[in-house]
Amino acid sequence: MSNSSSITEFLLLAFADTRELQLLHFWLFLGIYLASFLGNDLIITAISCDHHLHTPMYFFLLNLSLLDLGSISTTLPKAMHNSLWGNRHISYSGCVTQLFFFAFLISAEFYLLTIMAFDRYIAICKPLHYGTLLGSRACVHMAAAAWGTGFLNAVLHTASTFSMPLCQGNAVDQSFCEVPQILKVSCSDSDYLREIGLIIFSACFDLGCFVFIVVSYVQIFRAVLRIPSEQGRHKAFSTCLPHLAVVSLFISTVMFAYLKPPSISSPSLNLVVAVVYSVVPPAVNPLIYSMRSQELKDALRKLIGRVSAARVCQTLSANDS
């Protein structure tokens, strides 16, 4: 038996035992990571460079892309490293850092999605008050609140989790460090109950955000269905469907990961679920928004066109010289 002071590293759950499958997982994760990085980076650059997209909706989308980049960069590079080199190790400090940033970015993303639901509610249900309620200062304050609340949530859970004595080994039943898996190797009932209390408090707060999102969309759909023209309804739906799709993907994957029955839990299923809720949303979100938003598609085409033209000019200049 060991305690937390003697643990210098943790053993993560391996994706595969054979070398061929480990390399396959490495290339698969590398492709997903590059696609997510490229997609989110294009959205961030397009919104930053196109003044037509300097609106509250796209400001929040820029923040969402930043959070997606951060969350997928917290878990996937380590998974790629372990798959490439065929090991399962992560240092104690690396596990603390990974747990903190994952909790921080995932929490902040959910709170930001809640704010984005409020943005869509005001835009569709109270359009005359949109400029007043969602001015530039208000948007910055709301985004900062999402980041700040996620940061505070991560600090509390990380400090509470790693202050517990860990005496049931160092094997983590997951491909990355997260609070429920670290709790399994703890051995202090009082500290365990304290962390469970924090989890229940966070869950109640998250449930309130979820209810707010649901109520907002009920009001949005009621308002859209009252629009007399079909073109008006289509335009209204097109502005909120990408956000609704992203919210549904995020909530469904997280709920399945944390609320699935213990009877169907297994190491292989845990790995699949971990990939689904930690990797799929950051990779798919840029695709959802770029496919559904005509303004964003136009901005991306302009951006890619400018980059291509610059490269052509650079090539011609190099040939002339």
C-alpha positions as CSV (number, residue, x, y, z in Angstrom):
1,M,0.0,0.0,0.0
2,S,1.2,3.5,-0.8
3,N,0.1,7.0,0.1
4,S,0.0,10.2,-2.0
5,S,3.4,11.3,-0.7
6,S,5.1,8.3,-2.2
7,I,3.3,8.3,-5.5
8,T,5.5,9.9,-8.2
9,E,3.5,8.8,-11.2
10,F,0.2,7.2,-12.3
11,L,-0.6,4.5,-14.8
12,L,-3.2,5.4,-17.3
13,L,-5.5,2.9,-19.1
14,A,-3.8,1.8,-22.4
15,F,-5.7,2.0,-25.6
16,A,-4.2,-1.2,-27.0
17,D,-1.7,-3.9,-26.1
18,T,-0.2,-4.7,-29.5
19,R,2.3,-2.4,-31.2
20,E,0.4,-2.3,-34.4
21,L,-2.8,-1.1,-32.7
22,Q,-0.8,1.4,-30.6
23,L,0.6,3.0,-33.8
24,L,-2.9,2.9,-35.4
25,H,-4.3,4.9,-32.4
26,F,-1.4,7.3,-32.6
27,W,-2.1,8.2,-36.3
28,L,-5.8,8.3,-35.7
29,F,-5.4,10.7,-32.7
30,L,-2.9,12.8,-34.7
31,G,-5.4,13.2,-37.6
32,I,-8.2,14.1,-35.2
33,Y,-6.0,16.6,-33.3
34,L,-4.7,18.3,-36.5
35,A,-8.3,18.5,-37.9
36,S,-9.6,20.0,-34.6
37,F,-6.6,22.4,-34.4
38,L,-7.1,23.6,-38.0
39,G,-10.8,23.9,-37.7
40,N,-10.8,25.9,-34.5
41,D,-7.8,28.0,-35.6
42,L,-9.6,28.9,-38.8
43,I,-12.7,30.0,-36.9
44,I,-10.7,32.1,-34.5
45,T,-8.7,33.8,-37.3
46,A,-11.8,34.4,-39.5
47,I,-13.8,36.0,-36.6
48,S,-10.8,38.1,-35.6
49,C,-10.0,39.4,-39.1
50,D,-13.6,39.9,-40.4
51,H,-15.3,43.0,-39.0
52,H,-18.7,41.6,-40.1
53,L,-18.3,38.9,-37.5
54,H,-17.6,41.2,-34.6
55,T,-21.0,40.5,-33.1
56,P,-21.9,38.9,-29.7
57,M,-22.7,35.5,-31.3
58,Y,-19.4,35.2,-33.0
59,F,-17.5,36.7,-30.0
60,F,-18.8,33.8,-27.9
61,L,-18.0,31.4,-30.8
62,L,-14.4,32.6,-30.7
63,N,-14.3,31.9,-27.0
64,L,-15.8,28.4,-27.6
65,S,-13.1,27.6,-30.2
66,L,-10.4,28.7,-27.7
67,L,-11.9,26.4,-25.1
68,D,-12.1,23.5,-27.6
69,L,-8.5,24.0,-28.5
70,G,-7.5,24.0,-24.9
71,S,-9.5,20.9,-23.9
72,I,-8.4,18.7,-26.7
73,S,-4.8,19.8,-26.2
74,T,-5.1,18.8,-22.5
75,T,-5.8,15.1,-23.2
76,L,-4.9,14.1,-26.7
77,P,-1.2,14.9,-26.9
78,K,-0.5,12.7,-23.9
79,A,-2.6,9.9,-25.4
80,M,-0.6,10.2,-28.6
81,H,2.7,10.2,-26.7
82,N,1.8,7.0,-24.8
83,S,0.5,5.3,-27.9
84,L,3.6,6.1,-29.9
85,W,6.0,5.0,-27.2
86,G,3.9,2.2,-25.9
87,N,3.7,3.2,-22.2
88,R,1.0,4.2,-19.7
89,H,2.9,6.6,-17.4
90,I,2.0,10.1,-16.4
91,S,3.9,12.0,-13.7
92,Y,2.1,13.1,-10.5
93,S,2.5,16.7,-11.4
94,G,1.4,15.9,-15.0
95,C,-1.8,14.2,-13.6
96,V,-2.6,17.2,-11.4
97,T,-2.1,19.6,-14.3
98,Q,-4.1,17.5,-16.7
99,L,-7.0,17.1,-14.2
100,F,-7.0,20.9,-13.4
101,F,-7.0,22.1,-17.0
102,F,-9.6,19.5,-18.2
103,A,-12.0,20.4,-15.3
104,F,-11.3,24.1,-16.0
105,L,-11.9,24.0,-19.7
106,I,-14.9,21.6,-19.7
107,S,-16.7,23.6,-17.0
108,A,-16.0,26.9,-18.7
109,E,-17.3,25.5,-22.0
110,F,-20.6,24.4,-20.5
111,Y,-21.0,27.8,-18.8
112,L,-20.2,29.5,-22.1
113,L,-22.8,27.3,-24.0
114,T,-25.3,28.5,-21.4
115,I,-24.4,32.1,-22.1
116,M,-24.7,31.4,-25.9
117,A,-28.2,30.1,-25.3
118,F,-29.1,33.4,-23.6
119,D,-27.6,35.2,-26.6
120,R,-29.8,33.3,-29.0
121,Y,-32.9,33.8,-26.7
122,I,-32.4,37.6,-26.7
123,A,-31.7,37.7,-30.5
124,I,-34.9,35.9,-31.4
125,C,-37.3,36.6,-28.6
126,K,-36.3,40.2,-27.7
127,P,-34.5,41.5,-30.8
128,L,-35.2,45.2,-30.0
129,H,-33.3,44.8,-26.7
130,Y,-30.4,42.9,-28.2
131,G,-28.0,45.8,-28.5
132,T,-28.8,47.0,-25.0
133,L,-28.5,43.7,-23.2
134,L,-25.6,42.4,-25.2
135,G,-23.3,45.3,-25.7
136,S,-19.5,44.8,-26.0
137,R,-18.9,45.3,-22.3
138,A,-21.6,42.9,-21.3
139,C,-20.3,40.3,-23.6
140,V,-16.8,40.6,-22.2
141,H,-18.1,40.4,-18.7
142,M,-20.2,37.3,-19.4
143,A,-17.3,35.5,-21.2
144,A,-15.0,36.4,-18.3
145,A,-17.6,35.0,-15.9
146,A,-17.6,31.7,-17.8
147,W,-13.8,31.4,-17.8
148,G,-13.6,32.6,-14.1
149,T,-16.3,30.2,-12.9
150,G,-14.6,27.3,-14.7
151,F,-11.3,28.3,-13.2
152,L,-12.7,28.4,-9.6
153,N,-14.5,25.1,-10.1
154,A,-11.2,23.5,-11.3
155,V,-9.2,24.9,-8.4
156,L,-11.7,23.6,-5.8
157,H,-11.9,20.1,-7.3
158,T,-8.1,19.8,-8.0
159,A,-7.2,20.9,-4.5
160,S,-9.8,18.7,-2.8
161,T,-8.9,15.6,-4.9
162,F,-5.2,15.7,-4.5
163,S,-5.3,16.7,-0.8
164,M,-6.6,13.2,-0.1
165,P,-4.3,10.4,0.8
166,L,-4.0,7.9,-2.1
167,C,-3.3,4.4,-0.8
168,Q,-5.0,2.1,-3.3
169,G,-2.3,2.0,-5.9
170,N,-1.6,4.4,-8.8
171,A,-3.5,2.8,-11.6
172,V,-6.1,5.2,-13.1
173,D,-9.0,3.4,-14.9
174,Q,-9.1,6.0,-17.7
175,S,-6.9,7.3,-20.5
176,F,-6.4,10.7,-18.7
177,C,-6.6,12.0,-15.2
178,E,-10.1,13.0,-14.0
179,V,-11.7,13.4,-10.6
180,P,-13.8,10.2,-10.4
181,Q,-10.8,8.0,-11.3
182,I,-8.5,9.6,-8.7
183,L,-11.3,9.2,-6.1
184,K,-11.2,5.5,-6.6
185,V,-7.6,5.2,-5.3
186,S,-8.2,7.4,-2.3
187,C,-8.6,6.0,1.2
188,S,-9.9,8.9,3.4
189,D,-13.6,8.8,4.1
190,S,-13.8,12.3,5.4
191,D,-11.9,13.8,2.4
192,Y,-13.8,11.6,0.0
193,L,-17.2,12.9,1.4
194,R,-15.9,16.5,1.1
195,E,-15.1,16.0,-2.6
196,I,-18.4,14.2,-3.1
197,G,-20.1,17.3,-1.6
198,L,-18.3,19.5,-4.0
199,I,-19.3,17.3,-6.9
200,I,-23.0,17.4,-5.8
201,F,-22.8,21.2,-5.5
202,S,-21.2,21.5,-9.0
203,A,-23.8,19.1,-10.4
204,C,-26.7,21.2,-9.0
205,F,-25.2,24.3,-10.5
206,D,-24.7,22.5,-13.9
207,L,-28.3,21.3,-13.6
208,G,-29.5,24.9,-13.3
209,C,-27.5,25.8,-16.4
210,F,-29.1,22.8,-18.2
211,V,-32.6,23.9,-17.2
212,F,-31.8,27.4,-18.3
213,I,-30.7,26.2,-21.8
214,V,-33.9,24.0,-22.1
215,V,-36.2,26.8,-21.1
216,S,-34.4,29.3,-23.4
217,Y,-34.9,27.0,-26.4
218,V,-38.5,26.3,-25.5
219,Q,-39.1,30.1,-25.7
220,I,-37.0,30.3,-28.9
221,F,-39.0,27.7,-30.7
222,R,-42.3,29.2,-29.6
223,A,-41.1,32.6,-30.9
224,V,-39.8,31.1,-34.2
225,L,-43.1,29.3,-34.9
226,R,-45.0,32.5,-34.5
227,I,-43.0,34.1,-37.4
228,P,-45.4,34.4,-40.3
229,S,-43.0,34.0,-43.2
230,E,-41.3,30.7,-44.0
231,Q,-38.1,32.6,-44.9
232,G,-38.1,34.3,-41.6
233,R,-38.5,31.0,-39.7
234,H,-35.7,29.5,-41.7
235,K,-33.4,32.4,-41.0
236,A,-34.2,32.3,-37.3
237,F,-33.7,28.5,-37.1
238,S,-30.4,28.8,-39.0
239,T,-28.9,31.1,-36.3
240,C,-29.7,28.8,-33.4
241,L,-29.5,25.3,-34.8
242,P,-25.6,25.1,-34.7
243,H,-25.6,26.1,-31.1
244,L,-28.3,23.6,-30.3
245,A,-26.4,20.9,-32.1
246,V,-23.2,21.7,-30.2
247,V,-25.0,21.8,-26.8
248,S,-26.8,18.4,-27.6
249,L,-23.5,16.8,-28.5
250,F,-21.7,18.1,-25.4
251,I,-24.4,17.3,-22.9
252,S,-25.2,13.8,-24.3
253,T,-21.6,12.7,-24.3
254,V,-20.9,14.0,-20.8
255,M,-24.1,12.6,-19.4
256,F,-23.4,9.2,-20.9
257,A,-19.8,9.2,-19.6
258,Y,-20.7,10.1,-16.0
259,L,-24.3,8.6,-15.6
260,K,-23.9,5.3,-17.5
261,P,-25.0,2.3,-15.3
262,P,-22.1,0.5,-13.5
263,S,-23.4,-2.8,-14.9
264,I,-22.3,-1.8,-18.4
265,S,-19.0,-0.2,-17.3
266,S,-15.8,-1.9,-18.6
267,P,-12.3,-0.7,-19.4
268,S,-12.8,-0.8,-23.1
269,L,-16.1,1.1,-22.9
270,N,-14.5,3.6,-20.6
271,L,-11.9,4.3,-23.2
272,V,-14.4,4.7,-26.0
273,V,-16.6,7.0,-23.9
274,A,-13.5,9.1,-22.8
275,V,-12.7,9.6,-26.5
276,V,-16.3,10.5,-27.3
277,Y,-16.8,13.2,-24.7
278,S,-13.2,14.6,-24.6
279,V,-12.2,14.5,-28.2
280,V,-15.3,14.4,-30.5
281,P,-17.0,17.8,-29.4
282,P,-13.8,19.9,-30.0
283,A,-13.3,18.2,-33.3
284,V,-16.8,18.4,-34.5
285,N,-17.9,21.9,-33.3
286,P,-16.0,23.8,-36.0
287,L,-17.6,21.6,-38.7
288,I,-21.1,22.2,-37.2
289,Y,-20.7,26.0,-37.2
290,S,-18.9,26.3,-40.5
291,M,-21.6,24.2,-42.3
292,R,-24.6,26.0,-40.8
293,S,-23.5,29.6,-40.7
294,Q,-23.4,31.3,-44.1
295,E,-21.6,34.4,-42.7
296,L,-18.9,32.2,-41.2
297,K,-18.6,30.2,-44.5
298,D,-18.1,33.5,-46.4
299,A,-15.5,34.7,-44.0
300,L,-13.6,31.4,-44.2
301,R,-13.7,31.5,-48.0
302,K,-12.3,35.0,-47.9
303,L,-9.6,34.0,-45.4
304,I,-8.5,31.0,-47.4
305,G,-8.6,33.1,-50.6
306,R,-6.3,35.7,-49.1
307,V,-3.9,33.1,-47.8
308,S,-3.8,31.3,-51.2
309,A,-3.2,34.6,-53.0
310,A,-0.4,35.5,-50.6
311,R,1.3,32.2,-51.2
312,V,1.0,32.6,-54.9
313,C,2.5,36.1,-54.7
314,Q,5.3,34.8,-52.5
315,T,6.0,31.9,-54.9
316,L,6.1,34.3,-57.9
317,S,8.4,36.7,-56.1
318,A,10.7,33.8,-55.2
319,N,10.8,32.6,-58.9
320,D,11.5,36.2,-60.1
321,S,14.4,36.6,-57.7
